Amino acid sequence: MAGLALTNVIKRFGALQVVHGANLDIEDGEFVVFVGPSGCGKSTLLRMIAGLEDVSGGEIAIAGNVVNDVEPSERHIAMVFQSYALYPHMTVRKNLSFGLTMNGNPKADTQRRVAHAADILQINELMDRRPGQLSGGQRQRVAIGRAIVREPQVFLFDEPLSNLDAELRVQMRVEISKLHKQLGTTMIYVTHDQTEAMTLADKIVVLRTGRIEQVGAPLDLYDDPANQFVAGFIGSPKMNFLKATIHAVGQEGVTAALIADPSVRLTLPISSRPDIGSPVILGIRPEHFSDAGTGEADLTVAVHVAEHLGHTSYVYAGVSGEPLIIERPESRHAGDQKTLTVGLPAKRCFLFDAEGERLR
């Protein structure tokens, strides 16, 4: 097992710079998830760690050793790809053993590793089948098994579940989490799905346009986002954002008035002191609205659609053209109501400046 460190890592494709000075420390045995929208640089960063892309600047170190100029096969890493990358003409057993055999690994040790991986992933009954005879979830298990047999210091996963249906994704998420607990090996996992990030990670790295926006434990990012981008990306459904202006600044904090309804004013106990009249963004998660009369202010919205999920409902609504999603317990959903009044608890709200930086 090994830790990993990125120091001012840069990647350019010609004149285009796609990774901008990434700095990150990953502890031995951590499960770290790179998350962000398409094109944010997360897969490029993973490929540089794997040695599949050259580093344009900075250093990548694994177990304290700089690996910028080390061949991928010498980095003691194993990578699981989105496409599975299995040999279609080989059985599962041969897919698992092929890499070790080609590298001249002793036959007895190869058999031991293959049997160990098969036991961990519970694929013993599949060993004589070919990939074409397997389901998507079974193929993914074999792809992970091929990584396990290498006994790497670091596992790399590049969106490994994106080809699976929703039910299999949940199942494989659990299996990968169990695998990490069992092996205790450092794992780096790339996804655009923030639900995967929240459920799998010890530490999440949020990326945008080639820059690391915030690093932290899942609930730390959820409860204490650094900016509007992170606040909107972490959490499902995503955080609601309402345009507002600074109405007053006092000892108790900053009072913001909603542009959609200036009579709705909310005082947040923050130390920032923006100018009165400054444009700001008020953020609140769908599940953090309270019942009318129980928050610091009430907000009445027009109800468009209500989705009923049994234990809860999502009310899709709007106020003066600004969309909102409100989560309500099933017994209190909006139903056929045309309007809904909810409370805004100040302790559950966030305030961001016009550039999206958090006001604290």
C-alpha positions in Angstrom: 0.0 0.0 0.0 1.1 3.6 -0.5 0.2 7.2 -0.2 0.3 9.6 -3.1 1.1 13.3 -3.6 0.5 15.7 -6.4 2.6 18.9 -6.3 1.6 21.7 -8.7 0.7 19.2 -11.4 0.0 20.8 -14.8 -1.2 19.3 -18.1 -1.2 20.9 -21.5 -2.3 19.7 -24.8 -0.4 22.0 -27.1 -1.4 25.6 -26.1 -4.4 24.4 -24.2 -3.9 23.9 -20.4 -6.4 21.5 -19.0 -5.0 20.9 -15.4 -3.9 24.0 -13.5 -1.4 23.4 -10.7 -3.1 20.5 -8.8 -1.9 20.0 -5.3 -3.2 17.0 -3.3 -2.1 14.6 -0.6 -3.6 11.1 -0.5 -3.0 9.1 2.6 -2.0 5.4 2.6 -5.3 3.4 2.5 -7.6 6.3 1.7 -10.5 6.0 -0.7 -10.4 9.3 -2.7 -13.0 10.3 -5.3 -12.3 12.8 -8.1 -15.7 14.3 -8.9 -16.8 17.1 -11.3 -18.7 17.8 -14.5 -17.6 16.5 -17.9 -14.4 18.1 -19.1 -13.2 19.2 -15.6 -9.9 17.3 -15.9 -10.6 14.4 -13.5 -9.9 11.6 -15.9 -6.8 13.4 -17.3 -5.5 13.7 -13.7 -6.1 10.0 -13.1 -4.4 9.1 -16.4 -1.3 11.1 -15.4 -1.2 9.2 -12.1 -1.4 6.0 -14.1 1.4 7.1 -16.5 -1.0 7.0 -19.5 -0.5 10.8 -19.9 2.7 12.8 -19.6 2.9 15.4 -16.9 3.5 18.9 -18.4 4.7 20.4 -15.0 4.9 19.5 -11.4 5.5 16.2 -9.7 3.5 13.0 -8.9 4.9 10.8 -6.1 3.8 7.3 -5.1 5.0 6.0 -1.7 7.4 9.0 -1.6 9.0 8.3 -5.0 8.5 10.7 -7.9 7.1 8.7 -10.8 6.9 11.4 -13.6 9.3 9.4 -15.8 8.4 5.9 -14.6 6.6 3.6 -17.0 3.0 2.7 -16.1 4.0 -1.0 -15.5 6.6 0.1 -13.0 4.3 2.3 -10.8 2.7 -0.5 -8.8 -0.8 0.6 -9.7 -3.8 -1.1 -11.3 -6.5 0.6 -13.3 -10.1 -0.4 -13.9 -11.6 1.2 -17.0 -15.1 2.2 -17.9 -15.1 -0.2 -20.9 -14.0 -3.3 -18.8 -11.3 -4.0 -21.4 -11.6 -7.8 -21.2 -10.3 -10.2 -23.8 -13.4 -11.6 -25.4 -11.8 -14.9 -26.6 -10.5 -15.8 -23.1 -12.2 -17.3 -20.2 -12.6 -15.4 -17.0 -9.7 -17.4 -15.5 -7.4 -16.6 -18.4 -8.5 -12.9 -18.3 -7.4 -12.8 -14.6 -4.1 -14.6 -15.1 -3.0 -13.3 -18.5 -1.1 -10.2 -17.3 0.7 -12.1 -14.6 1.6 -14.9 -17.1 3.0 -12.5 -19.6 5.1 -10.8 -17.0 6.6 -14.2 -16.1 5.0 -14.5 -12.7 5.5 -18.0 -11.2 2.5 -20.3 -12.0 1.8 -21.3 -8.4 1.7 -17.6 -7.3 -0.5 -16.7 -10.3 -3.0 -19.5 -9.4 -3.0 -18.2 -5.8 -3.7 -14.7 -6.8 -6.5 -15.6 -9.2 -8.1 -17.9 -6.6 -7.9 -15.1 -4.0 -9.5 -12.5 -6.3 -12.2 -15.0 -7.3 -13.0 -15.6 -3.6 -13.1 -11.9 -2.8 -15.4 -11.1 -5.7 -17.5 -14.3 -5.5 -17.0 -15.2 -9.1 -15.8 -18.8 -8.8 -18.7 -20.1 -10.7 -17.9 -17.8 -13.7 -14.2 -18.8 -14.1 -14.8 -21.0 -17.3 -17.1 -18.5 -19.0 -16.1 -15.9 -21.6 -17.0 -12.2 -21.3 -19.8 -12.6 -23.9 -21.6 -14.9 -21.5 -21.5 -12.5 -18.6 -23.8 -9.7 -17.5 -22.5 -6.1 -17.2 -22.1 -6.5 -13.4 -20.2 -9.7 -13.8 -17.9 -8.2 -16.4 -17.2 -5.4 -14.0 -16.3 -7.8 -11.3 -13.9 -9.6 -13.6 -12.3 -6.2 -14.5 -11.8 -5.4 -10.9 -10.5 -8.9 -10.3 -7.9 -8.4 -13.0 -6.7 -5.4 -11.0 -6.7 -7.3 -7.7 -4.4 -10.0 -8.9 -1.7 -7.5 -9.6 -1.6 -6.7 -5.8 -1.0 -3.0 -6.5 -0.1 -0.3 -4.1 -2.8 2.0 -5.6 -6.1 1.1 -7.4 -7.4 3.6 -10.0 -11.0 3.5 -11.2 -12.1 5.5 -14.2 -15.9 5.8 -14.1 -16.3 2.0 -13.7 -20.0 1.9 -13.2 -21.2 4.3 -15.9 -22.2 1.4 -18.3 -24.4 -0.3 -15.7 -28.1 0.2 -15.0 -29.3 2.0 -11.9 -29.8 -1.1 -9.8 -26.5 -2.6 -10.7 -24.7 0.7 -10.0 -26.0 0.6 -6.4 -25.0 -3.0 -6.0 -21.5 -2.5 -7.4 -21.0 0.7 -5.3 -21.6 -1.5 -2.2 -19.2 -4.2 -3.5 -16.4 -1.7 -4.2 -16.8 -0.1 -0.7 -16.6 -3.6 0.8 -13.6 -4.4 -1.3 -11.8 -1.3 0.0 -12.5 -2.2 3.6 -11.3 -5.8 2.9 -8.1 -4.8 1.1 -7.2 -1.6 2.8 -5.4 -0.4 -0.3 -5.3 3.2 -1.5 -8.0 3.8 -4.1 -8.6 6.7 -6.4 -12.0 6.8 -8.1 -13.2 9.1 -10.9 -16.9 9.8 -11.4 -19.3 12.6 -12.5 -21.9 11.2 -10.2 -21.8 13.0 -6.9 -24.0 10.2 -5.3 -21.2 7.8 -5.9 -18.7 10.3 -4.5 -20.7 10.8 -1.3 -21.3 7.1 -0.6 -17.8 5.8 -1.5 -15.3 8.4 -0.5 -13.2 8.9 2.6 -12.2 12.2 0.8 -13.7 14.0 -2.1 -11.8 16.2 -4.6 -14.1 18.5 -6.4 -12.8 19.7 -9.8 -13.9 22.4 -12.2 -12.1 23.4 -15.4 -8.9 21.7 -14.4 -8.7 23.3 -10.9 -9.3 21.7 -7.5 -12.2 23.7 -5.9 -12.3 21.9 -2.5 -11.1 18.8 -0.8 -12.7 17.2 2.2 -14.8 14.4 3.7 -18.2 14.0 2.0 -20.2 15.5 4.9 -17.7 18.3 5.4 -18.3 19.4 1.7 -22.0 19.0 2.1 -22.2 21.0 5.3 -19.4 23.5 4.6 -19.0 24.2 0.9 -16.3 26.7 0.0 -18.3 28.2 -2.9 -21.5 28.1 -4.9 -20.1 25.6 -7.4 -19.3 23.0 -4.7 -22.6 23.8 -2.9 -24.5 23.1 -6.1 -22.5 20.0 -7.1 -22.6 18.1 -3.8 -26.0 17.0 -2.8 -28.9 15.4 -4.7 -31.2 17.1 -5.5 -28.9 20.0 -5.8 -29.0 23.1 -3.6 -31.5 25.9 -4.5 -30.1 29.3 -5.3 -32.2 32.5 -5.1 -31.0 36.0 -6.1 -30.9 38.5 -3.3 -29.4 41.8 -2.2 -27.9 42.9 1.0 -30.5 44.8 2.9 -28.7 45.5 6.2 -25.4 44.8 8.0 -25.4 44.7 11.8 -24.0 43.0 14.8 -26.3 40.0 14.4 -25.0 39.4 10.9 -26.1 40.2 7.3 -29.7 40.6 6.2 -30.5 39.6 2.7 -33.7 40.4 0.8 -34.9 38.2 -2.0 -35.2 39.9 -5.3 -38.1 37.6 -6.2 -40.0 38.8 -3.1 -38.3 41.7 -1.3 -40.5 41.3 1.7 -38.7 38.0 2.4 -35.7 39.0 4.5 -33.3 36.7 6.3 -30.5 37.6 8.7 -27.6 35.2 8.6 -25.1 35.2 11.4 -21.9 35.7 9.3 -18.9 37.9 9.9 -18.6 39.1 6.3 -19.5 42.7 5.8 -20.6 43.3 2.2 -21.9 46.7 1.1 -25.7 47.4 1.4 -27.3 46.8 -2.0 -24.6 44.3 -3.1 -26.0 41.4 -5.2 -25.8 38.0 -3.4 -27.1 34.5 -3.8 -29.0 32.7 -1.1 -28.6 29.0 -1.0 -30.8 26.4 0.7 -31.0 22.6 0.1 -34.3 21.0 -0.8 -34.5 19.1 2.5 -33.7 22.1 4.7 -37.0 24.1 4.1 -39.1 24.0 7.2 -42.8 24.3 7.8 -44.4 27.7 7.4 -43.9 29.8 10.6 -41.0 27.8 11.9 -38.1 29.6 10.1 -36.8 33.1 10.3 -38.9 34.0 7.2 -41.6 32.4 5.1 -41.6 32.0 1.4 -44.6 31.3 -0.8 -43.9 29.5 -4.1 -46.0 28.4 -7.1 -46.2 24.6 -7.3 -45.5 23.1 -10.8 -45.2 19.4 -10.2 -44.9 17.1 -7.1 -43.1 13.8 -7.3 -44.2 11.3 -4.6 -41.6 8.7 -3.7 -43.3 7.0 -0.8 -41.2 8.2 2.1 -40.8 11.7 0.7 -42.0 14.0 -2.0 -40.1 16.5 -4.2 -42.0 19.6 -5.0 -40.8 21.4 -8.2 -41.8 25.0 -7.8 -40.9 28.5 -8.6 -41.0 32.1 -7.4 -40.9 35.0 -9.9 -39.3 32.7 -12.5 -36.6 31.2 -10.2 -36.9 27.4 -10.0 -36.9 25.6 -6.6 -37.0 22.0 -5.5 -38.5 21.5 -2.0 -38.4 18.1 -0.2 -41.5 17.4 1.9 -42.4 14.4 4.1 -45.0 12.3 2.2 -47.8 13.2 4.6 -47.2 16.9 3.9 -46.6 17.0 0.2 -48.2 19.7 -2.0 -50.5 17.4 -3.9 -52.7 19.5 -6.1 -52.0 22.8 -4.3 -51.1 25.7 -6.6 -49.0 27.4 -4.0 -46.9 26.2 -1.0 -45.6 28.3 1.9 -42.4 27.0 3.6 -40.1 28.4 6.2 -36.5 29.5 5.6 -34.3 28.6 8.7 -31.3 30.9 8.7 -29.0 28.3 10.2 -29.6 26.1 7.1 -29.0 28.8 4.5 -25.8 29.9 2.8 -24.9 33.2 1.3 -22.6 33.7 -1.7 -21.3 36.8 -3.4 -21.8 37.7 -7.1 -18.7 35.7 -8.0 -20.0 32.6 -6.2 -17.6 32.8 -3.2 -19.0 31.9 0.2 -19.7 34.7 2.6 -18.7 33.5 6.0 
